[in-house]
Amino acid sequence: MRSGMLPQPCGVLTCVTDENRLARSGVTGLVLQGSNGEAAHLTHQERSLTVRTVRSALDEAGFLDFPLIVGTGAPSVRETVVLCKQVIACQCKANPL
C-alpha cells in the first residue's frame, strides 16, 4: 500500500460521487464503512453492494488499482470474521480492516 491520505467519504447515498471526486483529488485510497457509523445501519447485503458499487465506479473512471479499505468491525468476533470473508468474496480488490 502506498503511503498517503486515506479519507472516508461522507455517506452511503453519495458514495459514487464522493469516491470519484476524492480519487481525482490525489488521495492514496479510501476507507469505506469505517467510523462514520453508517455500516451499523446496513444489512450484510447492503454492505457488500456498497463495496461492489464503489469498486465498479472507480474502475469505470479509470482507477483500476485504487485502494479500498473496508471497515469490518462488529460487536462480536464471529460477525467480524463473517464481514471480512464477505469483503474478500466481493472480489473487488478491497482490503478488510
C-alpha positions as CSV (number, residue, x, y, z in Angstrom):
1,M,0.0,0.0,0.0
2,R,1.3,3.5,-0.9
3,S,1.7,5.9,1.9
4,G,-0.6,9.0,2.0
5,M,-4.0,10.2,2.8
6,L,-7.0,7.7,3.1
7,P,-10.2,9.7,3.7
8,Q,-13.5,8.3,4.5
9,P,-16.4,9.5,2.2
10,C,-19.3,11.2,3.9
11,G,-22.1,8.7,3.4
12,V,-23.6,5.8,1.6
13,L,-26.0,7.7,-0.6
14,T,-23.3,10.0,-2.1
15,C,-20.6,7.3,-2.2
16,V,-20.0,7.1,-6.0
17,T,-19.8,10.8,-6.5
18,D,-17.6,11.3,-3.4
19,E,-15.3,8.4,-4.3
20,N,-14.7,9.6,-7.9
21,R,-14.1,13.2,-6.7
22,L,-11.7,12.0,-4.0
23,A,-9.8,9.7,-6.3
24,R,-9.3,12.5,-8.8
25,S,-8.0,14.8,-5.9
26,G,-4.9,12.7,-5.5
27,V,-5.7,10.8,-2.2
28,T,-4.0,7.5,-1.7
29,G,-7.1,5.4,-1.2
30,L,-10.5,5.3,0.5
31,V,-11.9,3.8,3.7
32,L,-15.4,2.6,3.4
33,Q,-17.8,1.7,6.3
34,G,-15.3,2.9,8.8
35,S,-16.0,5.1,11.8
36,N,-18.8,7.4,10.5
37,G,-21.3,4.9,11.8
38,E,-23.2,4.2,8.6
39,A,-22.2,0.5,8.5
40,A,-24.2,-0.3,11.6
41,H,-27.4,0.7,9.8
42,L,-26.7,-1.6,6.8
43,T,-27.5,-5.2,6.3
44,H,-24.7,-7.5,5.2
45,Q,-26.0,-7.5,1.7
46,E,-26.1,-3.7,1.6
47,R,-22.6,-3.5,2.9
48,S,-21.4,-5.8,0.0
49,L,-23.4,-3.8,-2.5
50,T,-21.8,-0.6,-1.4
51,V,-18.3,-2.1,-1.8
52,R,-19.1,-3.5,-5.2
53,T,-20.7,-0.3,-6.4
54,V,-17.8,1.9,-5.3
55,R,-15.2,-0.5,-6.8
56,S,-17.2,-0.6,-10.1
57,A,-17.5,3.2,-10.3
58,L,-13.8,3.6,-9.6
59,D,-12.8,1.0,-12.2
60,E,-15.1,2.7,-14.8
61,A,-13.5,6.0,-14.1
62,G,-10.0,4.5,-14.7
63,F,-8.9,4.0,-11.1
64,L,-8.4,0.2,-11.5
65,D,-5.7,-0.1,-8.8
66,F,-7.2,2.5,-6.4
67,P,-7.0,1.0,-2.9
68,L,-10.2,0.5,-0.9
69,I,-10.1,-0.4,2.8
70,V,-13.4,-1.6,4.2
71,G,-14.3,-1.5,7.8
72,T,-15.4,-4.9,9.1
73,G,-15.6,-4.2,12.8
74,A,-18.7,-5.7,14.6
75,P,-19.8,-6.3,18.2
76,S,-18.6,-9.9,18.1
77,V,-15.6,-11.7,16.7
78,R,-17.9,-14.1,14.9
79,E,-19.6,-11.3,12.9
80,T,-16.3,-9.6,12.2
81,V,-15.0,-12.8,10.6
82,V,-18.1,-13.1,8.5
83,L,-17.8,-9.4,7.4
84,C,-14.1,-9.9,6.5
85,K,-14.9,-13.0,4.4
86,Q,-17.8,-11.1,2.8
87,V,-15.4,-8.3,1.7
88,I,-13.0,-10.9,0.3
89,A,-15.9,-12.6,-1.5
90,C,-16.7,-9.4,-3.3
91,Q,-13.6,-9.9,-5.4
92,C,-13.2,-6.2,-5.8
93,K,-9.7,-5.5,-4.7
94,A,-10.7,-4.3,-1.3
95,N,-9.0,-4.9,2.0
96,P,-10.9,-5.7,5.1
97,L,-10.0,-3.7,8.2
